[in-house]
């Protein structure tokens, strides 16, 4: 199963990476007599770009809502990090067994 890399994280799927990408994006506010707020919102499984106008009385009006661009990410193997962890774990276990054997040999030699 191919995952997707975003930053230095390998996500289980491209959809998970897209969710992380857009959910980490802060809303953008353009101030003025009429202010504009742009944000990414996920509705019914689809990421949307929503733009709101905010007048001086604080009334929000939806200017537009359109599907967000679907980014692409490099592929990765999510199981690879698990295998790296297992390899490190077995290395540590082997070192502990070697130290234990060395200590037993020292006691037997005394």
HELIX and SHEET records of a PDB file:
HELIX    1   1 UNK A   14  UNK A   23  1                                  10    
HELIX    2   2 UNK A   78  UNK A  109  1                                  32    
SHEET    1   A 3 UNK A   9  UNK A  11  0                                        
SHEET    2   A 3 UNK A   3  UNK A   6 -1                                        
SHEET    3   A 3 UNK A  75  UNK A  76 -1                                        
SHEET    1   B 4 UNK A  28  UNK A  30  0                                        
SHEET    2   B 4 UNK A  35  UNK A  43 -1                                        
SHEET    3   B 4 UNK A  46  UNK A  54 -1                                        
SHEET    4   B 4 UNK A  60  UNK A  67 -1                                        
END                                                                             
